[in-house]
């Protein structure tokens, strides 16, 4: 695209973003500001979608909370994200896991990817 915009975006890219893909289970630590207090809240779930690239890259994380599916979109290079911890790798055959929305219970399980040493 435009080399000026690319150079400007490089300054805002986070240094430590783990290599995550759809199917992975992650724990995203988000900074929450309430009044003058700040705390860190963890959101753990399965990545069902990746979108965008560069500074605009987002992931959609889905979890089940009290029997209700909750999805949240995180901007990977946002200053509000403290860190992203990879809990387990998932072995899936597609890029968008929207089919998990219709499933519940044990049907939402994803095989774990076993990596060679």
C-alpha positions as CSV (number, residue, x, y, z in Angstrom):
1,X,0.0,0.0,0.0
2,X,1.3,3.4,1.1
3,X,4.9,3.2,2.5
4,X,4.2,6.1,4.8
5,X,1.2,4.4,6.4
6,X,3.1,1.1,6.7
7,X,6.0,2.8,8.5
8,X,3.6,4.5,10.9
9,X,1.8,1.3,11.6
10,X,5.1,-0.5,12.4
11,X,5.5,1.7,15.5
12,X,2.2,0.5,16.9
13,X,2.7,-3.2,16.4
14,X,3.0,-5.2,19.6
15,X,6.3,-7.0,20.0
16,X,5.1,-10.2,21.7
17,X,2.0,-11.6,19.9
18,X,1.9,-15.4,20.0
19,X,1.3,-17.4,16.9
20,X,-2.4,-18.4,17.3
21,X,-4.8,-19.9,14.9
22,X,-8.5,-20.9,14.8
23,X,-9.1,-23.9,17.0
24,X,-6.6,-22.9,19.6
25,X,-7.7,-22.4,23.2
26,X,-6.3,-19.1,24.5
27,X,-6.5,-17.0,27.7
28,X,-6.6,-13.3,26.8
29,X,-5.7,-10.9,29.7
30,X,-7.6,-7.6,29.1
31,X,-7.0,-4.4,31.0
32,X,-10.4,-3.1,32.4
33,X,-10.6,0.5,33.6
34,X,-13.4,1.2,36.1
35,X,-13.3,4.8,37.3
36,X,-9.8,5.5,38.5
37,X,-9.0,1.8,39.1
38,X,-7.5,-0.6,36.6
39,X,-7.5,-4.4,36.8
40,X,-6.7,-7.3,34.5
41,X,-9.5,-9.8,33.6
42,X,-8.9,-13.1,31.8
43,X,-11.1,-14.3,29.0
44,X,-10.5,-18.0,28.1
45,X,-12.0,-19.6,25.0
46,X,-11.6,-21.1,21.6
47,X,-10.5,-18.9,18.6
48,X,-13.2,-19.3,16.0
49,X,-12.0,-16.7,13.5
50,X,-9.0,-14.6,12.5
51,X,-9.6,-11.5,10.5
52,X,-7.4,-8.8,8.9
53,X,-3.7,-8.4,8.9
54,X,-0.9,-6.2,10.3
55,X,-2.1,-3.7,12.9
56,X,-5.8,-4.5,12.1
57,X,-5.6,-8.2,12.9
58,X,-8.4,-9.4,15.1
59,X,-9.4,-12.8,16.7
60,X,-12.8,-13.8,17.8
61,X,-12.8,-15.9,20.9
62,X,-15.8,-18.0,22.0
63,X,-16.6,-19.5,25.4
64,X,-19.6,-20.9,27.1
65,X,-20.6,-19.1,30.3
66,X,-23.5,-20.4,32.4
67,X,-24.9,-22.2,29.4
68,X,-24.8,-19.2,27.1
69,X,-22.3,-18.8,24.3
70,X,-20.2,-15.6,24.6
71,X,-18.1,-14.3,21.8
72,X,-15.6,-11.4,22.0
73,X,-13.5,-9.8,19.3
74,X,-10.0,-8.8,20.3
75,X,-7.7,-6.5,18.4
76,X,-4.3,-8.3,18.7
77,X,-2.2,-5.2,18.8
78,X,-4.4,-3.2,21.2
79,X,-2.8,-1.6,24.2
80,X,-5.7,-2.9,26.3
81,X,-4.6,-6.5,25.8
82,X,-2.0,-7.3,28.5
83,X,-1.0,-10.7,27.1
84,X,-2.3,-13.7,25.3
85,X,-1.5,-17.2,26.7
86,X,-1.8,-20.3,24.6
87,X,-3.6,-23.0,26.6
88,X,-3.7,-25.7,23.9
89,X,-3.4,-26.0,20.2
90,X,-6.4,-27.2,18.2
91,X,-6.3,-29.5,15.2
92,X,-9.0,-28.2,12.8
93,X,-9.4,-28.4,9.0
94,X,-11.0,-25.1,8.3
95,X,-10.3,-21.4,8.9
96,X,-13.7,-20.3,10.3
97,X,-15.3,-22.4,13.0
98,X,-18.8,-21.0,12.9
99,X,-20.3,-24.5,13.2
100,X,-19.4,-24.4,16.9
101,X,-22.2,-21.9,17.5
102,X,-24.9,-24.6,16.9
103,X,-23.2,-27.2,19.0
104,X,-23.2,-27.6,22.8
105,X,-21.5,-29.7,25.4
106,X,-19.2,-32.5,24.3
107,X,-19.9,-31.7,20.6
108,X,-17.8,-28.6,20.8
109,X,-14.6,-30.4,21.7
110,X,-11.7,-29.9,19.3
111,X,-8.8,-32.4,18.9
112,X,-5.5,-31.3,20.3
113,X,-2.6,-30.9,17.8
114,X,0.3,-33.0,18.9
115,X,3.5,-31.3,17.7
116,X,6.7,-33.2,16.8
117,X,9.7,-32.5,18.9
